[in-house]
Amino acid sequence: MQHPDRIYSREQLLNHAWGQNVYVEERTVDVHILRLRKNLQPYGFDHYIQTMRGAGYRFTVGSS
């Protein structure tokens, strides 16, 4: 992870994943984050993705 604990906005995540020339709803990020958490949960890693209310998401390597 290049920048642990950095907060990424939905727009930043969308642009990184889909590019700037594609129209995708910002709520799409929420759906994908939910799916990531569900897939990480059986391994106890779901807490690594944190919602930062009003700001976006943070990917952390520390404890929850």
C-alpha positions in Angstrom: 0.0 0.0 0.0 1.6 3.2 -1.1 -0.3 5.7 1.1 -1.8 3.9 4.1 -4.3 5.9 6.1 -4.9 8.4 3.3 -8.5 9.4 2.8 -9.8 9.0 -0.8 -13.0 10.6 -2.0 -15.5 8.7 -4.1 -14.5 10.8 -7.0 -10.8 10.0 -6.6 -11.6 6.3 -6.4 -13.9 6.4 -9.4 -11.3 8.2 -11.5 -8.6 5.8 -10.6 -10.8 2.7 -11.2 -12.8 3.7 -14.3 -10.9 6.8 -15.6 -12.1 10.3 -16.1 -13.9 9.9 -19.4 -16.5 7.4 -18.1 -19.8 8.4 -16.4 -20.3 6.3 -13.3 -22.5 7.2 -10.4 -20.5 8.0 -7.2 -22.7 5.6 -5.2 -21.2 2.8 -7.3 -18.1 3.1 -5.1 -20.2 2.4 -2.0 -21.5 -0.8 -3.6 -18.0 -2.0 -4.5 -16.7 -1.1 -1.0 -19.5 -3.1 0.5 -18.6 -6.1 -1.7 -14.9 -5.8 -0.8 -15.8 -5.8 2.9 -18.0 -8.8 2.5 -15.2 -10.7 0.8 -12.6 -9.7 3.3 -14.8 -10.4 6.4 -14.3 -14.2 6.5 -10.6 -13.5 6.9 -11.0 -10.7 9.5 -9.7 -8.0 7.2 -12.9 -6.0 6.6 -11.9 -3.4 9.1 -9.0 -2.3 6.9 -11.5 -0.3 4.8 -12.9 2.5 6.9 -15.7 5.0 5.9 -14.8 8.6 6.7 -18.1 10.3 6.9 -18.3 13.3 4.5 -14.9 12.6 3.1 -14.7 9.2 1.5 -12.8 6.0 2.4 -9.5 5.2 4.1 -7.5 2.0 3.7 -5.5 1.4 6.8 -3.0 -1.3 7.9 -3.4 -0.6 11.6 -5.9 -2.1 14.0 -9.5 -1.1 13.9 
